[in-house]
Amino acid sequence: MTWHAGSNHFRTYDFGPEPEPEFHDHPRLRRVWLVCKLLLFASIIAGGVWLFQSPVFQVQAVTVQGLGHRTEREILQRVSLVGHNVLTLPVAQIQATLTEDPWLRSVEVQRQLPNRVTLHVQERKPAAVWDGKGGRYLADADGTLLDPAPAKSDLPIVKDLDGPVYIPGDRLGSDAAELAAKLVVALPQVIGQRARSFEYLSNGGMVVETDKGKRARLCDGTDFDFKLAVWKALLNR
């Protein structure tokens, strides 16, 4: 920063960058200045190489948090992180590889310098059993099919009457699994009856039957509270 006094006692300030030292009359100083700049640049390069190649930053331990269904061993078998430089981990690739498993909704990779990594995992939770042409599968609330369902389950069973063959990892084109789970909780509270069975048609949506033989076509989960209120009013007529 420099300033100049004008003839009328006004000062002019120049906030531009300071010019590099002029060495027109000092060629030796100019060479010293150039050497210093080159040494600084070389030091930066050398430091970067050390950071990315030093064994100090090689991953030595990986922990996984948030697991319920999968085990830490199963997760670490899918990705090999030990020995990689913690600063250059391919985070997007790790997340993409792990979320190929339908049980894993999301994965966050946390680096802990100098040589540790923590994987924060969010697993899906089964909301219903989807009973279709391809067999019975656990389905989470967003319609992702997980593992084959066990022979006995407390989850609501949705009978798919006309859908395609699904396999684990496929995603249903409806909210039927979430709707069935909500109806199991809501029907006893709203109409005093329990859900006994669920059927799903691609063109008609969800049909629920109660333990007293009452049936209603709710189609999907939109206007959920309103539909139950109307059903209750019809039953009380």
URCORNOR-V374752 format. One record per backbone hydrogen bond with DSSP energy under -0.5 kcal/mol. NH is the residue of the N-H (numbers start at 1). CO is the residue of the C=O. Records with the same first field share a line. If there is no record, write none. Layout:
NH: CO / CO
This chain:
2: 14
4: 12
6: 10
9: 6
12: 4
13: 11
14: 2
15: 13
23: 21
26: 23
30: 26
31: 27
32: 28
33: 29
34: 30
35: 31
36: 32
37: 33
38: 34
39: 35
40: 36
41: 37
42: 38
43: 39
44: 40
45: 41
46: 42
47: 43
48: 44
49: 45
50: 46
51: 47
52: 48
53: 49
54: 50
57: 54
58: 55
59: 84
60: 115
61: 115
63: 117
65: 119
75: 71
76: 72
77: 73
78: 74 / 75
79: 75
81: 79
83: 59
84: 81
86: 57
88: 85
89: 86
91: 89
94: 90
95: 91
96: 92
97: 93
98: 94
99: 95
100: 97
101: 98
102: 100
104: 101
105: 103 / 122
106: 122
108: 120
110: 108 / 118
111: 109
112: 116
116: 112
117: 61
118: 110
119: 63
120: 108 / 118
121: 65 / 119
122: 106
123: 66 / 121
124: 103
127: 139
128: 139
129: 156
130: 128 / 137
131: 129 / 158
132: 130 / 135
135: 132
137: 130 / 135
138: 147
139: 128
140: 144
141: 125
143: 140
145: 170
146: 138
149: 136
156: 127
158: 129 / 156
159: 157 / 198
160: 131 / 158
161: 159 / 200
162: 200
166: 164
169: 145
170: 167
172: 143
178: 141
179: 175
180: 176
181: 177
182: 178
183: 179
184: 180
185: 181
186: 182
187: 183
189: 185
190: 186
191: 187
192: 187
193: 187
196: 209
197: 209
198: 157
199: 207
200: 159
201: 205
205: 201
206: 219
207: 199
208: 216
209: 197
210: 214
211: 194
213: 210
216: 208
218: 206 / 216
219: 206
220: 218
224: 221
227: 223
228: 224
229: 225
230: 226
231: 227
232: 228
233: 229
234: 230
235: 231
236: 232
237: 234
